[in-house]
Amino acid sequence: MARSRNIKPGFFSNEMLVSLPFPARLLFIGLWTIADREGRLEDRPLKIKMQIFPGDDVDVDAALNQLASGEDPLIVRYVREGISIIQVVKWQNHQRPHHQEAASVLPSMEDTSHQGTNSTRTKERSDTHEPAKRSIEGISNQESVTSNQESDRRESGESSTNPRKPKVFEPIDMQLAEWMWDKIKLLQPDRSPPKLESWAEDFRLMREIDKRDEPGIRKLFEWVNQDPFWQINVLSPKKLREKWDDLELKRRAASLPNNTRPATGESAEPTGSLFK
């Protein structure tokens, strides 16, 4: 739900902001209007684009990365409880939400009650209004993701004495999980968020065990998501994997032109001047 927010005159002359591309600056303002009273919102680039740039060709994910980069980032992208989240930094310094605005339902970066299943997407920044400094320095965003995923696997009880290291999902698997969830959420906005790590693991099995490639996965689910029956019955990569062969046959059959089979009652005998 969009909300009214404050914008200060200093925004337009801020040296850090003016160094960003124009779409990133406009996106930053737009994020304020869809963030909750704590400055948090779901990190779903496709949905954000439809809310802020419905008629423009803007790469929202790239612009979000620009806002989250640098020594003094404007947002933090992280994952808690399987939900990808954006936090606008120093939110309370610049915004005064209405006292009747609903409380945030998204976990904060500082929520450690589920650390065993969480991984950060970008480095966390230090915030001057917090006594504890939380910036992570000297590592890239991808290194931060990898490090935290390794920690998650250790805390989940995987044995370190096992000579064969367990398989773990790749970044592409998480990308597929987030992409599939965005597609489903557009059709079912009230559906509860899934555990994206579990979905990513299912996509890994699909790729490595079933030998399905990324384009094929996307192509089949695009069809599923447009079919009136299957779009409400295939709502996870696990179900997609289970029904793959049947779904692929139906997709191919649906793509055949109508004239590939003779019409009912059509004579099999050829006609025309050559046979008279």
FENFENJO-V413628 format. One record per residue. OMEGA is omega in degrees with one decimal (999 if undefined). Layout:
BEGIN
omega
OMEGA
OMEGA
END
This chain:
BEGIN
omega
-179.9
-178.0
176.4
-179.5
179.0
170.8
-175.6
-179.8
-178.4
179.3
-170.7
179.5
179.0
-174.1
-179.5
-178.0
-176.7
177.5
179.9
174.9
-177.1
179.8
-179.8
179.1
179.0
177.0
-178.8
177.5
-179.0
179.2
-179.6
-173.9
179.7
175.6
177.8
-173.7
176.9
179.6
-179.1
175.1
178.1
-179.9
-179.4
-173.3
-178.2
179.2
179.2
178.8
-179.1
-179.9
-173.3
-177.9
-175.8
-177.8
-176.8
178.1
-177.3
175.6
-173.8
-179.3
178.2
179.1
176.6
177.8
177.1
178.6
-176.9
-175.5
177.4
-178.9
-177.4
-174.5
-178.5
176.3
172.9
176.6
-176.8
-180.0
174.1
176.8
178.5
-179.1
174.7
-170.8
171.7
173.3
172.9
-174.1
-179.0
-176.8
-175.7
179.0
-171.2
-177.1
177.8
-177.8
177.9
-174.5
178.9
179.4
-176.1
178.8
179.0
176.3
-178.8
179.5
-179.8
176.2
-175.5
-179.6
-176.0
-175.7
-179.4
-175.3
-178.3
-179.0
-175.5
171.5
-179.7
178.4
178.6
178.8
178.4
-176.9
174.6
-178.2
-170.9
-179.6
176.0
-179.5
-178.4
178.8
-170.5
-178.5
176.6
-172.2
170.2
177.7
179.8
179.3
-177.8
177.0
177.9
177.8
-178.1
-178.5
-177.4
176.3
176.7
178.0
178.9
-177.9
177.8
-177.5
-179.3
174.4
177.2
-174.3
177.7
-179.8
179.4
-177.2
178.5
-177.8
-179.2
176.2
176.0
-177.8
-179.5
176.8
-179.7
179.7
176.3
177.0
177.8
179.2
-179.8
178.7
-179.4
180.0
177.8
179.8
-178.7
-176.7
178.1
-179.9
-178.2
-174.0
-178.5
-177.8
-179.2
-179.3
178.7
170.6
-173.3
177.3
178.2
177.1
-179.9
178.7
176.8
177.8
175.9
178.9
178.7
-177.5
-170.7
-177.8
-176.9
179.1
173.6
179.0
-176.1
179.3
179.7
178.5
-178.9
-178.2
-178.4
-177.6
174.0
178.5
178.8
-174.5
177.8
-179.9
-175.4
-179.2
-172.3
-178.1
176.8
-178.8
176.2
-171.4
178.0
176.7
178.2
179.0
177.2
179.6
-178.1
-175.3
-169.3
-173.9
179.3
-178.9
-179.5
177.3
179.9
178.9
-179.3
179.0
-179.0
-177.8
-180.0
176.9
-175.5
-175.3
179.3
177.6
178.3
179.8
-179.9
178.6
-178.8
-178.6
178.1
-178.4
-179.7
179.6
179.7
-173.8
-177.0
-175.5
179.5
999
END
